[in-house]
Every structure is written in C-alpha cells, then in structure tokens.
C-alpha cells in the first residue's frame, strides 16, 4: 500500500503521518524546487543520523528504511 504525503508537510505532520500509517519504508526525492526533503525527513524522524538500516526508532517502531531516489 502506498501512502501519499504532501510535499508541504511540516516535520511534525510528517512524523505523525509516518507513525499513524505504520510505514515500513519511506521513499522520497532528495529535493524538489527549493524544498530539501533530506532536511525535512531528518527533522521529522530524528535519530536517523545515528542509525543504519534497518532502523529501530522508538517513535516509529515499524519504519525500517528511508530511500532517497533521484
């Protein structure tokens, strides 16, 4: 199942969407126009910079991978 996420989501909104959708995999483009999704995802999910896949984040227990495509 795919869950579309708005490119205008704030970090708090993205974190809530990921948690409530029980995402296992998040796929994103690194940037779009002037938006950096790398920064957005890092701010929203926190702790990814200290982890390696498969992730084990307490706030998002089902998330295992984040793919940047493009």
Secondary structure, 3 states (H helix, E strand, C coil): CCCCCCCCCCHHHHHHHHHHCCCCEEEECCEECCEEHHHHHHHHHCCHHHCCCCCCECCECCCCEEEECC
